[in-house]
């Protein structure tokens, strides 16, 4: 079940190498364009990300964060809030 949560990291967390692999409805061929706007289901996003990450090789830990919005402006507002906490 999806739920809103507040995350925090301790100062003892070891340094990490991270990559950002976006999946959003404005990627050509990924999202669905409707009269109400652009839409990307969580299932389609996960399939897309699995294909993109399949060639990384070795053991990899993956964290997926989903940001939603009714409009592009609303989506970007939510994304900006996430980037404030997890800068790329």
PDB file of N, CA, C and O in Angstrom:
ATOM      1  N   UNK A   1       0.835  -1.172   0.000  1.00  0.00           N
ATOM      2  CA  UNK A   1       0.000   0.000   0.000  1.00  0.00           C
ATOM      3  C   UNK A   1       0.881   1.236   0.000  1.00  0.00           C
ATOM      4  O   UNK A   1       1.867   1.280   0.735  1.00  0.00           O
ATOM      5  N   UNK A   2       0.559   2.230  -0.793  1.00  0.00           N
ATOM      6  CA  UNK A   2       1.308   3.478  -0.845  1.00  0.00           C
ATOM      7  C   UNK A   2       0.946   4.325   0.362  1.00  0.00           C
ATOM      8  O   UNK A   2      -0.203   4.345   0.802  1.00  0.00           O
ATOM      9  N   UNK A   3       1.930   5.015   0.885  1.00  0.00           N
ATOM     10  CA  UNK A   3       1.662   5.942   1.977  1.00  0.00           C
ATOM     11  C   UNK A   3       2.710   7.039   1.951  1.00  0.00           C
ATOM     12  O   UNK A   3       3.827   6.835   1.477  1.00  0.00           O
ATOM     13  N   UNK A   4       2.346   8.188   2.455  1.00  0.00           N
ATOM     14  CA  UNK A   4       3.286   9.296   2.562  1.00  0.00           C
ATOM     15  C   UNK A   4       4.160   9.065   3.781  1.00  0.00           C
ATOM     16  O   UNK A   4       3.675   8.627   4.824  1.00  0.00           O
ATOM     17  N   UNK A   5       5.456   9.361   3.654  1.00  0.00           N
ATOM     18  CA  UNK A   5       6.383   9.148   4.767  1.00  0.00           C
ATOM     19  C   UNK A   5       7.451  10.225   4.759  1.00  0.00           C
ATOM     20  O   UNK A   5       7.752  10.798   3.711  1.00  0.00           O
ATOM     21  N   UNK A   6       8.020  10.500   5.906  1.00  0.00           N
ATOM     22  CA  UNK A   6       9.130  11.440   6.044  1.00  0.00           C
ATOM     23  C   UNK A   6      10.378  10.612   6.297  1.00  0.00           C
ATOM     24  O   UNK A   6      10.413   9.795   7.217  1.00  0.00           O
ATOM     25  N   UNK A   7      11.416  10.827   5.470  1.00  0.00           N
ATOM     26  CA  UNK A   7      12.663  10.076   5.571  1.00  0.00           C
ATOM     27  C   UNK A   7      13.767  10.959   6.132  1.00  0.00           C
ATOM     28  O   UNK A   7      13.784  12.166   5.890  1.00  0.00           O
ATOM     29  N   UNK A   8      14.684  10.365   6.875  1.00  0.00           N
ATOM     30  CA  UNK A   8      15.838  11.097   7.414  1.00  0.00           C
ATOM     31  C   UNK A   8      17.029  10.151   7.464  1.00  0.00           C
ATOM     32  O   UNK A   8      16.867   8.948   7.673  1.00  0.00           O
ATOM     33  N   UNK A   9      18.226  10.696   7.271  1.00  0.00           N
ATOM     34  CA  UNK A   9      19.457   9.914   7.309  1.00  0.00           C
ATOM     35  C   UNK A   9      20.313  10.365   8.484  1.00  0.00           C
ATOM     36  O   UNK A   9      20.343  11.547   8.829  1.00  0.00           O
ATOM     37  N   UNK A  10      21.005   9.414   9.091  1.00  0.00           N
ATOM     38  CA  UNK A  10      21.914   9.760  10.179  1.00  0.00           C
ATOM     39  C   UNK A  10      23.239  10.228   9.597  1.00  0.00           C
ATOM     40  O   UNK A  10      23.536   9.973   8.430  1.00  0.00           O
ATOM     41  N   UNK A  11      24.029  10.911  10.408  1.00  0.00           N
ATOM     42  CA  UNK A  11      25.340  11.384   9.967  1.00  0.00           C
ATOM     43  C   UNK A  11      26.321  10.234   9.763  1.00  0.00           C
ATOM     44  O   UNK A  11      27.355  10.419   9.120  1.00  0.00           O
ATOM     45  N   UNK A  12      26.023   9.062  10.290  1.00  0.00           N
ATOM     46  CA  UNK A  12      26.934   7.926  10.170  1.00  0.00           C
ATOM     47  C   UNK A  12      26.755   7.154   8.860  1.00  0.00           C
ATOM     48  O   UNK A  12      27.428   6.143   8.660  1.00  0.00           O
ATOM     49  N   UNK A  13      25.880   7.592   7.974  1.00  0.00           N
ATOM     50  CA  UNK A  13      25.665   6.921   6.702  1.00  0.00           C
ATOM     51  C   UNK A  13      26.912   7.051   5.835  1.00  0.00           C
ATOM     52  O   UNK A  13      27.432   8.152   5.656  1.00  0.00           O
ATOM     53  N   UNK A  14      27.390   5.942   5.301  1.00  0.00           N
ATOM     54  CA  UNK A  14      28.585   5.946   4.450  1.00  0.00           C
ATOM     55  C   UNK A  14      28.284   6.646   3.127  1.00  0.00           C
ATOM     56  O   UNK A  14      27.134   6.725   2.697  1.00  0.00           O
ATOM     57  N   UNK A  15      29.348   7.157   2.488  1.00  0.00           N
ATOM     58  CA  UNK A  15      29.204   7.829   1.200  1.00  0.00           C
ATOM     59  C   UNK A  15      28.696   6.842   0.149  1.00  0.00           C
ATOM     60  O   UNK A  15      29.032   5.658   0.185  1.00  0.00           O
ATOM     61  N   UNK A  16      27.887   7.337  -0.784  1.00  0.00           N
ATOM     62  CA  UNK A  16      27.293   6.500  -1.819  1.00  0.00           C
ATOM     63  C   UNK A  16      27.564   7.085  -3.191  1.00  0.00           C
ATOM     64  O   UNK A  16      27.694   8.300  -3.340  1.00  0.00           O
ATOM     65  N   UNK A  17      27.648   6.226  -4.190  1.00  0.00           N
ATOM     66  CA  UNK A  17      27.638   6.657  -5.584  1.00  0.00           C
ATOM     67  C   UNK A  17      26.225   6.438  -6.091  1.00  0.00           C
ATOM     68  O   UNK A  17      25.691   5.333  -5.998  1.00  0.00           O
ATOM     69  N   UNK A  18      25.624   7.480  -6.625  1.00  0.00           N
ATOM     70  CA  UNK A  18      24.226   7.387  -7.039  1.00  0.00           C
ATOM     71  C   UNK A  18      24.053   7.837  -8.483  1.00  0.00           C
ATOM     72  O   UNK A  18      24.833   8.636  -9.002  1.00  0.00           O
ATOM     73  N   UNK A  19      23.034   7.318  -9.106  1.00  0.00           N
ATOM     74  CA  UNK A  19      22.623   7.735 -10.443  1.00  0.00           C
ATOM     75  C   UNK A  19      21.126   7.990 -10.416  1.00  0.00           C
ATOM     76  O   UNK A  19      20.389   7.367  -9.651  1.00  0.00           O
ATOM     77  N   UNK A  20      20.692   8.901 -11.250  1.00  0.00           N
ATOM     78  CA  UNK A  20      19.272   9.179 -11.390  1.00  0.00           C
ATOM     79  C   UNK A  20      18.839   8.661 -12.756  1.00  0.00           C
ATOM     80  O   UNK A  20      19.401   9.053 -13.778  1.00  0.00           O
ATOM     81  N   UNK A  21      17.849   7.787 -12.774  1.00  0.00           N
ATOM     82  CA  UNK A  21      17.286   7.263 -14.020  1.00  0.00           C
ATOM     83  C   UNK A  21      15.807   7.640 -14.016  1.00  0.00           C
ATOM     84  O   UNK A  21      15.010   6.995 -13.335  1.00  0.00           O
ATOM     85  N   UNK A  22      15.431   8.676 -14.767  1.00  0.00           N
ATOM     86  CA  UNK A  22      14.043   9.130 -14.714  1.00  0.00           C
ATOM     87  C   UNK A  22      13.106   8.258 -15.544  1.00  0.00           C
ATOM     88  O   UNK A  22      13.501   7.679 -16.555  1.00  0.00           O
ATOM     89  N   UNK A  23      11.884   8.182 -15.101  1.00  0.00           N
ATOM     90  CA  UNK A  23      10.787   7.584 -15.868  1.00  0.00           C
ATOM     91  C   UNK A  23       9.586   8.486 -15.642  1.00  0.00           C
ATOM     92  O   UNK A  23       9.056   8.548 -14.533  1.00  0.00           O
ATOM     93  N   UNK A  24       9.158   9.176 -16.672  1.00  0.00           N
ATOM     94  CA  UNK A  24       8.020  10.086 -16.541  1.00  0.00           C
ATOM     95  C   UNK A  24       7.180  10.030 -17.812  1.00  0.00           C
ATOM     96  O   UNK A  24       7.656   9.566 -18.848  1.00  0.00           O
ATOM     97  N   UNK A  25       5.950  10.491 -17.745  1.00  0.00           N
ATOM     98  CA  UNK A  25       5.051  10.344 -18.891  1.00  0.00           C
ATOM     99  C   UNK A  25       5.430  11.195 -20.096  1.00  0.00           C
ATOM    100  O   UNK A  25       4.816  11.060 -21.154  1.00  0.00           O
ATOM    101  N   UNK A  26       6.417  12.058 -19.964  1.00  0.00           N
ATOM    102  CA  UNK A  26       6.817  12.898 -21.085  1.00  0.00           C
ATOM    103  C   UNK A  26       7.988  12.302 -21.854  1.00  0.00           C
ATOM    104  O   UNK A  26       8.487  12.928 -22.788  1.00  0.00           O
ATOM    105  N   UNK A  27       8.443  11.090 -21.479  1.00  0.00           N
ATOM    106  CA  UNK A  27       9.444  10.369 -22.270  1.00  0.00           C
ATOM    107  C   UNK A  27       8.712   9.750 -23.457  1.00  0.00           C
ATOM    108  O   UNK A  27       7.728   9.030 -23.283  1.00  0.00           O
ATOM    109  N   UNK A  28       9.197  10.033 -24.659  1.00  0.00           N
ATOM    110  CA  UNK A  28       8.539   9.561 -25.882  1.00  0.00           C
ATOM    111  C   UNK A  28       8.352   8.045 -25.845  1.00  0.00           C
ATOM    112  O   UNK A  28       9.308   7.300 -25.630  1.00  0.00           O
ATOM    113  N   UNK A  29       7.125   7.599 -26.053  1.00  0.00           N
ATOM    114  CA  UNK A  29       6.819   6.181 -26.092  1.00  0.00           C
ATOM    115  C   UNK A  29       6.566   5.542 -24.739  1.00  0.00           C
ATOM    116  O   UNK A  29       6.166   4.379 -24.682  1.00  0.00           O
ATOM    117  N   UNK A  30       6.783   6.258 -23.654  1.00  0.00           N
ATOM    118  CA  UNK A  30       6.590   5.670 -22.326  1.00  0.00           C
ATOM    119  C   UNK A  30       5.233   6.026 -21.742  1.00  0.00           C
ATOM    120  O   UNK A  30       4.475   5.143 -21.342  1.00  0.00           O
ATOM    121  N   UNK A  31       4.928   7.299 -21.691  1.00  0.00           N
ATOM    122  CA  UNK A  31       3.665   7.733 -21.097  1.00  0.00           C
ATOM    123  C   UNK A  31       2.521   7.679 -22.085  1.00  0.00           C
ATOM    124  O   UNK A  31       2.724   7.518 -23.288  1.00  0.00           O
ATOM    125  N   UNK A  32       1.335   7.815 -21.570  1.00  0.00           N
ATOM    126  CA  UNK A  32       0.128   7.873 -22.388  1.00  0.00           C
ATOM    127  C   UNK A  32      -0.391   9.298 -22.374  1.00  0.00           C
ATOM    128  O   UNK A  32      -0.537   9.900 -21.311  1.00  0.00           O
ATOM    129  N   UNK A  33      -0.669   9.838 -23.553  1.00  0.00           N
ATOM    130  CA  UNK A  33      -1.234  11.174 -23.662  1.00  0.00           C
ATOM    131  C   UNK A  33      -2.748  11.043 -23.791  1.00  0.00           C
ATOM    132  O   UNK A  33      -3.239  10.357 -24.687  1.00  0.00           O
ATOM    133  N   UNK A  34      -3.479  11.693 -22.907  1.00  0.00           N
ATOM    134  CA  UNK A  34      -4.938  11.659 -22.942  1.00  0.00           C
ATOM    135  C   UNK A  34      -5.458  13.087 -23.012  1.00  0.00           C
ATOM    136  O   UNK A  34      -4.684  14.042 -22.948  1.00  0.00           O
ATOM    137  N   UNK A  35      -6.763  13.227 -23.141  1.00  0.00           N
ATOM    138  CA  UNK A  35      -7.368  14.563 -23.140  1.00  0.00           C
ATOM    139  C   UNK A  35      -7.125  15.277 -21.816  1.00  0.00           C
ATOM    140  O   UNK A  35      -7.112  16.507 -21.763  1.00  0.00           O
ATOM    141  N   UNK A  36      -6.933  14.506 -20.748  1.00  0.00           N
ATOM    142  CA  UNK A  36      -6.710  15.079 -19.420  1.00  0.00           C
ATOM    143  C   UNK A  36      -5.247  15.364 -19.130  1.00  0.00           C
ATOM    144  O   UNK A  36      -4.936  15.948 -18.093  1.00  0.00           O
ATOM    145  N   UNK A  37      -4.339  14.970 -20.015  1.00  0.00           N
ATOM    146  CA  UNK A  37      -2.912  15.204 -19.797  1.00  0.00           C
ATOM    147  C   UNK A  37      -2.105  13.943 -20.026  1.00  0.00           C
ATOM    148  O   UNK A  37      -2.551  13.020 -20.708  1.00  0.00           O
ATOM    149  N   UNK A  38      -0.920  13.910 -19.455  1.00  0.00           N
ATOM    150  CA  UNK A  38      -0.009  12.773 -19.609  1.00  0.00           C
ATOM    151  C   UNK A  38      -0.139  11.854 -18.401  1.00  0.00           C
ATOM    152  O   UNK A  38      -0.366  12.311 -17.281  1.00  0.00           O
ATOM    153  N   UNK A  39       0.009  10.538 -18.645  1.00  0.00           N
ATOM    154  CA  UNK A  39      -0.165   9.562 -17.579  1.00  0.00           C
ATOM    155  C   UNK A  39       0.867   8.459 -17.733  1.00  0.00           C
ATOM    156  O   UNK A  39       1.145   8.012 -18.846  1.00  0.00           O
ATOM    157  N   UNK A  40       1.438   8.019 -16.615  1.00  0.00           N
ATOM    158  CA  UNK A  40       2.349   6.879 -16.581  1.00  0.00           C
ATOM    159  C   UNK A  40       1.984   6.031 -15.372  1.00  0.00           C
ATOM    160  O   UNK A  40       2.034   6.507 -14.237  1.00  0.00           O
ATOM    161  N   UNK A  41       1.620   4.784 -15.609  1.00  0.00           N
ATOM    162  CA  UNK A  41       1.250   3.912 -14.491  1.00  0.00           C
ATOM    163  C   UNK A  41       2.504   3.461 -13.754  1.00  0.00           C
ATOM    164  O   UNK A  41       3.566   3.350 -14.365  1.00  0.00           O
ATOM    165  N   UNK A  42       2.402   3.197 -12.448  1.00  0.00           N
ATOM    166  CA  UNK A  42       3.549   2.679 -11.697  1.00  0.00           C
ATOM    167  C   UNK A  42       4.095   1.382 -12.292  1.00  0.00           C
ATOM    168  O   UNK A  42       5.309   1.178 -12.309  1.00  0.00           O
ATOM    169  N   UNK A  43       3.216   0.502 -12.781  1.00  0.00           N
ATOM    170  CA  UNK A  43       3.660  -0.767 -13.367  1.00  0.00           C
ATOM    171  C   UNK A  43       4.509  -0.518 -14.609  1.00  0.00           C
ATOM    172  O   UNK A  43       5.568  -1.128 -14.762  1.00  0.00           O
ATOM    173  N   UNK A  44       4.058   0.373 -15.502  1.00  0.00           N
ATOM    174  CA  UNK A  44       4.832   0.679 -16.706  1.00  0.00           C
ATOM    175  C   UNK A  44       6.150   1.358 -16.356  1.00  0.00           C
ATOM    176  O   UNK A  44       7.162   1.114 -17.012  1.00  0.00           O
ATOM    177  N   UNK A  45       6.151   2.199 -15.342  1.00  0.00           N
ATOM    178  CA  UNK A  45       7.395   2.854 -14.914  1.00  0.00           C
ATOM    179  C   UNK A  45       8.398   1.825 -14.414  1.00  0.00           C
ATOM    180  O   UNK A  45       9.581   1.909 -14.742  1.00  0.00           O
ATOM    181  N   UNK A  46       7.948   0.861 -13.630  1.00  0.00           N
ATOM    182  CA  UNK A  46       8.849  -0.165 -13.093  1.00  0.00           C
ATOM    183  C   UNK A  46       9.399  -1.042 -14.210  1.00  0.00           C
ATOM    184  O   UNK A  46      10.583  -1.378 -14.199  1.00  0.00           O
ATOM    185  N   UNK A  47       8.561  -1.419 -15.177  1.00  0.00           N
ATOM    186  CA  UNK A  47       9.050  -2.214 -16.312  1.00  0.00           C
ATOM    187  C   UNK A  47      10.113  -1.443 -17.093  1.00  0.00           C
ATOM    188  O   UNK A  47      11.139  -2.006 -17.473  1.00  0.00           O
ATOM    189  N   UNK A  48       9.868  -0.167 -17.329  1.00  0.00           N
ATOM    190  CA  UNK A  48      10.822   0.683 -18.045  1.00  0.00           C
ATOM    191  C   UNK A  48      12.144   0.770 -17.282  1.00  0.00           C
ATOM    192  O   UNK A  48      13.214   0.614 -17.871  1.00  0.00           O
ATOM    193  N   UNK A  49      12.073   1.017 -15.983  1.00  0.00           N
ATOM    194  CA  UNK A  49      13.290   1.130 -15.176  1.00  0.00           C
ATOM    195  C   UNK A  49      14.039  -0.194 -15.112  1.00  0.00           C
ATOM    196  O   UNK A  49      15.269  -0.208 -15.137  1.00  0.00           O
ATOM    197  N   UNK A  50      13.318  -1.305 -15.029  1.00  0.00           N
ATOM    198  CA  UNK A  50      13.965  -2.621 -14.999  1.00  0.00           C
ATOM    199  C   UNK A  50      14.753  -2.856 -16.280  1.00  0.00           C
ATOM    200  O   UNK A  50      15.868  -3.376 -16.235  1.00  0.00           O
ATOM    201  N   UNK A  51      14.185  -2.479 -17.421  1.00  0.00           N
ATOM    202  CA  UNK A  51      14.898  -2.620 -18.695  1.00  0.00           C
ATOM    203  C   UNK A  51      16.137  -1.738 -18.733  1.00  0.00           C
ATOM    204  O   UNK A  51      17.198  -2.168 -19.185  1.00  0.00           O
ATOM    205  N   UNK A  52      16.001  -0.505 -18.258  1.00  0.00           N
ATOM    206  CA  UNK A  52      17.132   0.436 -18.270  1.00  0.00           C
ATOM    207  C   UNK A  52      18.248  -0.011 -17.335  1.00  0.00           C
ATOM    208  O   UNK A  52      19.422   0.203 -17.636  1.00  0.00           O
ATOM    209  N   UNK A  53      17.907  -0.627 -16.211  1.00  0.00           N
ATOM    210  CA  UNK A  53      18.898  -1.003 -15.205  1.00  0.00           C
ATOM    211  C   UNK A  53      19.417  -2.429 -15.367  1.00  0.00           C
ATOM    212  O   UNK A  53      20.329  -2.833 -14.645  1.00  0.00           O
ATOM    213  N   UNK A  54      18.856  -3.197 -16.296  1.00  0.00           N
ATOM    214  CA  UNK A  54      19.237  -4.604 -16.458  1.00  0.00           C
ATOM    215  C   UNK A  54      20.710  -4.766 -16.820  1.00  0.00           C
ATOM    216  O   UNK A  54      21.312  -5.777 -16.459  1.00  0.00           O
ATOM    217  N   UNK A  55      21.301  -3.817 -17.513  1.00  0.00           N
ATOM    218  CA  UNK A  55      22.683  -3.948 -17.960  1.00  0.00           C
ATOM    219  C   UNK A  55      23.715  -3.393 -17.003  1.00  0.00           C
ATOM    220  O   UNK A  55      24.876  -3.251 -17.386  1.00  0.00           O
ATOM    221  N   UNK A  56      23.342  -3.072 -15.775  1.00  0.00           N
ATOM    222  CA  UNK A  56      24.309  -2.478 -14.847  1.00  0.00           C
ATOM    223  C   UNK A  56      25.327  -3.492 -14.362  1.00  0.00           C
ATOM    224  O   UNK A  56      26.440  -3.111 -13.997  1.00  0.00           O
ATOM    225  N   UNK A  57      24.980  -4.773 -14.346  1.00  0.00           N
ATOM    226  CA  UNK A  57      25.910  -5.827 -13.935  1.00  0.00           C
ATOM    227  C   UNK A  57      26.172  -5.817 -12.444  1.00  0.00           C
ATOM    228  O   UNK A  57      25.991  -4.801 -11.773  1.00  0.00           O
ATOM    229  N   UNK A  58      26.596  -6.952 -11.937  1.00  0.00           N
ATOM    230  CA  UNK A  58      26.922  -7.051 -10.514  1.00  0.00           C
ATOM    231  C   UNK A  58      25.702  -6.886  -9.633  1.00  0.00           C
ATOM    232  O   UNK A  58      24.564  -6.908 -10.101  1.00  0.00           O
ATOM    233  N   UNK A  59      25.963  -6.719  -8.355  1.00  0.00           N
ATOM    234  CA  UNK A  59      24.893  -6.489  -7.386  1.00  0.00           C
ATOM    235  C   UNK A  59      24.641  -4.999  -7.269  1.00  0.00           C
ATOM    236  O   UNK A  59      25.573  -4.215  -7.092  1.00  0.00           O
ATOM    237  N   UNK A  60      23.401  -4.617  -7.367  1.00  0.00           N
ATOM    238  CA  UNK A  60      23.034  -3.211  -7.298  1.00  0.00           C
ATOM    239  C   UNK A  60      21.828  -3.056  -6.384  1.00  0.00           C
ATOM    240  O   UNK A  60      20.864  -3.816  -6.480  1.00  0.00           O
ATOM    241  N   UNK A  61      21.885  -2.078  -5.507  1.00  0.00           N
ATOM    242  CA  UNK A  61      20.726  -1.725  -4.692  1.00  0.00           C
ATOM    243  C   UNK A  61      19.984  -0.602  -5.402  1.00  0.00           C
ATOM    244  O   UNK A  61      20.601   0.337  -5.906  1.00  0.00           O
ATOM    245  N   UNK A  62      18.682  -0.698  -5.440  1.00  0.00           N
ATOM    246  CA  UNK A  62      17.869   0.273  -6.163  1.00  0.00           C
ATOM    247  C   UNK A  62      16.799   0.824  -5.234  1.00  0.00           C
ATOM    248  O   UNK A  62      16.151   0.076  -4.501  1.00  0.00           O
ATOM    249  N   UNK A  63      16.621   2.132  -5.271  1.00  0.00           N
ATOM    250  CA  UNK A  63      15.531   2.795  -4.560  1.00  0.00           C
ATOM    251  C   UNK A  63      14.717   3.536  -5.610  1.00  0.00           C
ATOM    252  O   UNK A  63      15.261   4.314  -6.394  1.00  0.00           O
ATOM    253  N   UNK A  64      13.426   3.292  -5.622  1.00  0.00           N
ATOM    254  CA  UNK A  64      12.544   3.976  -6.558  1.00  0.00           C
ATOM    255  C   UNK A  64      11.622   4.883  -5.760  1.00  0.00           C
ATOM    256  O   UNK A  64      10.970   4.447  -4.811  1.00  0.00           O
ATOM    257  N   UNK A  65      11.576   6.152  -6.158  1.00  0.00           N
ATOM    258  CA  UNK A  65      10.681   7.116  -5.518  1.00  0.00           C
ATOM    259  C   UNK A  65       9.694   7.601  -6.570  1.00  0.00           C
ATOM    260  O   UNK A  65      10.085   8.000  -7.667  1.00  0.00           O
ATOM    261  N   UNK A  66       8.429   7.563  -6.230  1.00  0.00           N
ATOM    262  CA  UNK A  66       7.391   7.956  -7.166  1.00  0.00           C
ATOM    263  C   UNK A  66       6.845   9.323  -6.784  1.00  0.00           C
ATOM    264  O   UNK A  66       6.446   9.555  -5.642  1.00  0.00           O
ATOM    265  N   UNK A  67       6.834  10.221  -7.761  1.00  0.00           N
ATOM    266  CA  UNK A  67       6.270  11.558  -7.583  1.00  0.00           C
ATOM    267  C   UNK A  67       5.086  11.659  -8.535  1.00  0.00           C
ATOM    268  O   UNK A  67       5.204  11.302  -9.707  1.00  0.00           O
ATOM    269  N   UNK A  68       3.961  12.135  -8.052  1.00  0.00           N
ATOM    270  CA  UNK A  68       2.774  12.249  -8.892  1.00  0.00           C
ATOM    271  C   UNK A  68       2.286  13.689  -8.941  1.00  0.00           C
ATOM    272  O   UNK A  68       2.645  14.508  -8.095  1.00  0.00           O
ATOM    273  N   UNK A  69       1.473  13.984  -9.932  1.00  0.00           N
ATOM    274  CA  UNK A  69       0.867  15.297 -10.050  1.00  0.00           C
ATOM    275  C   UNK A  69      -0.237  15.264 -11.087  1.00  0.00           C
ATOM    276  O   UNK A  69      -0.150  14.521 -12.064  1.00  0.00           O
ATOM    277  N   UNK A  70      -1.267  16.056 -10.887  1.00  0.00           N
ATOM    278  CA  UNK A  70      -2.379  16.115 -11.838  1.00  0.00           C
ATOM    279  C   UNK A  70      -2.001  16.871 -13.106  1.00  0.00           C
ATOM    280  O   UNK A  70      -2.555  16.615 -14.175  1.00  0.00           O
ATOM    281  N   UNK A  71      -1.056  17.804 -12.986  1.00  0.00           N
ATOM    282  CA  UNK A  71      -0.600  18.594 -14.127  1.00  0.00           C
ATOM    283  C   UNK A  71       0.922  18.599 -14.135  1.00  0.00           C
ATOM    284  O   UNK A  71       1.560  18.207 -13.158  1.00  0.00           O
ATOM    285  N   UNK A  72       1.497  19.047 -15.248  1.00  0.00           N
ATOM    286  CA  UNK A  72       2.955  19.146 -15.328  1.00  0.00           C
ATOM    287  C   UNK A  72       3.470  20.091 -14.245  1.00  0.00           C
ATOM    288  O   UNK A  72       4.476  19.802 -13.597  1.00  0.00           O
ATOM    289  N   UNK A  73       2.790  21.207 -14.048  1.00  0.00           N
ATOM    290  CA  UNK A  73       3.194  22.173 -13.021  1.00  0.00           C
ATOM    291  C   UNK A  73       3.143  21.550 -11.627  1.00  0.00           C
ATOM    292  O   UNK A  73       4.058  21.739 -10.825  1.00  0.00           O
ATOM    293  N   UNK A  74       2.085  20.816 -11.343  1.00  0.00           N
ATOM    294  CA  UNK A  74       1.938  20.152 -10.052  1.00  0.00           C
ATOM    295  C   UNK A  74       2.990  19.066  -9.871  1.00  0.00           C
ATOM    296  O   UNK A  74       3.533  18.901  -8.779  1.00  0.00           O
ATOM    297  N   UNK A  75       3.280  18.321 -10.942  1.00  0.00           N
ATOM    298  CA  UNK A  75       4.320  17.291 -10.915  1.00  0.00           C
ATOM    299  C   UNK A  75       5.681  17.918 -10.617  1.00  0.00           C
ATOM    300  O   UNK A  75       6.431  17.410  -9.782  1.00  0.00           O
ATOM    301  N   UNK A  76       6.001  19.018 -11.296  1.00  0.00           N
ATOM    302  CA  UNK A  76       7.294  19.679 -11.091  1.00  0.00           C
ATOM    303  C   UNK A  76       7.412  20.227  -9.674  1.00  0.00           C
ATOM    304  O   UNK A  76       8.503  20.214  -9.104  1.00  0.00           O
ATOM    305  N   UNK A  77       6.325  20.704  -9.098  1.00  0.00           N
ATOM    306  CA  UNK A  77       6.345  21.183  -7.718  1.00  0.00           C
ATOM    307  C   UNK A  77       6.703  20.039  -6.770  1.00  0.00           C
ATOM    308  O   UNK A  77       7.531  20.209  -5.875  1.00  0.00           O
ATOM    309  N   UNK A  78       6.082  18.875  -6.966  1.00  0.00           N
ATOM    310  CA  UNK A  78       6.403  17.708  -6.148  1.00  0.00           C
ATOM    311  C   UNK A  78       7.824  17.236  -6.358  1.00  0.00           C
ATOM    312  O   UNK A  78       8.504  16.851  -5.406  1.00  0.00           O
ATOM    313  N   UNK A  79       8.279  17.263  -7.610  1.00  0.00           N
ATOM    314  CA  UNK A  79       9.646  16.847  -7.922  1.00  0.00           C
ATOM    315  C   UNK A  79      10.656  17.797  -7.291  1.00  0.00           C
ATOM    316  O   UNK A  79      11.673  17.351  -6.760  1.00  0.00           O
ATOM    317  N   UNK A  80      10.394  19.085  -7.340  1.00  0.00           N
ATOM    318  CA  UNK A  80      11.300  20.059  -6.722  1.00  0.00           C
ATOM    319  C   UNK A  80      11.395  19.853  -5.213  1.00  0.00           C
ATOM    320  O   UNK A  80      12.466  20.026  -4.631  1.00  0.00           O
ATOM    321  N   UNK A  81      10.293  19.487  -4.582  1.00  0.00           N
ATOM    322  CA  UNK A  81      10.333  19.196  -3.142  1.00  0.00           C
ATOM    323  C   UNK A  81      11.225  17.998  -2.854  1.00  0.00           C
ATOM    324  O   UNK A  81      11.948  17.986  -1.859  1.00  0.00           O
ATOM    325  N   UNK A  82      11.178  16.995  -3.716  1.00  0.00           N
ATOM    326  CA  UNK A  82      12.024  15.813  -3.549  1.00  0.00           C
ATOM    327  C   UNK A  82      13.492  16.164  -3.770  1.00  0.00           C
ATOM    328  O   UNK A  82      14.360  15.698  -3.033  1.00  0.00           O
ATOM    329  N   UNK A  83      13.768  16.977  -4.772  1.00  0.00           N
ATOM    330  CA  UNK A  83      15.149  17.357  -5.087  1.00  0.00           C
ATOM    331  C   UNK A  83      15.758  18.199  -3.967  1.00  0.00           C
ATOM    332  O   UNK A  83      16.972  18.171  -3.764  1.00  0.00           O
ATOM    333  N   UNK A  84      14.932  18.941  -3.244  1.00  0.00           N
ATOM    334  CA  UNK A  84      15.447  19.703  -2.102  1.00  0.00           C
ATOM    335  C   UNK A  84      16.054  18.780  -1.052  1.00  0.00           C
ATOM    336  O   UNK A  84      17.005  19.155  -0.366  1.00  0.00           O
ATOM    337  N   UNK A  85      15.502  17.567  -0.926  1.00  0.00           N
ATOM    338  CA  UNK A  85      15.969  16.607   0.071  1.00  0.00           C
ATOM    339  C   UNK A  85      17.025  15.675  -0.506  1.00  0.00           C
ATOM    340  O   UNK A  85      17.989  15.330   0.177  1.00  0.00           O
ATOM    341  N   UNK A  86      16.849  15.263  -1.768  1.00  0.00           N
ATOM    342  CA  UNK A  86      17.758  14.326  -2.431  1.00  0.00           C
ATOM    343  C   UNK A  86      18.343  14.982  -3.678  1.00  0.00           C
ATOM    344  O   UNK A  86      17.907  14.673  -4.787  1.00  0.00           O
ATOM    345  N   UNK A  87      19.313  15.876  -3.530  1.00  0.00           N
ATOM    346  CA  UNK A  87      19.864  16.546  -4.715  1.00  0.00           C
ATOM    347  C   UNK A  87      20.566  15.549  -5.637  1.00  0.00           C
ATOM    348  O   UNK A  87      21.235  14.623  -5.178  1.00  0.00           O
ATOM    349  N   UNK A  88      20.404  15.751  -6.918  1.00  0.00           N
ATOM    350  CA  UNK A  88      21.032  14.861  -7.919  1.00  0.00           C
ATOM    351  C   UNK A  88      22.478  15.257  -8.149  1.00  0.00           C
ATOM    352  O   UNK A  88      23.170  14.630  -8.951  1.00  0.00           O
TER     353      UNK A  88
END
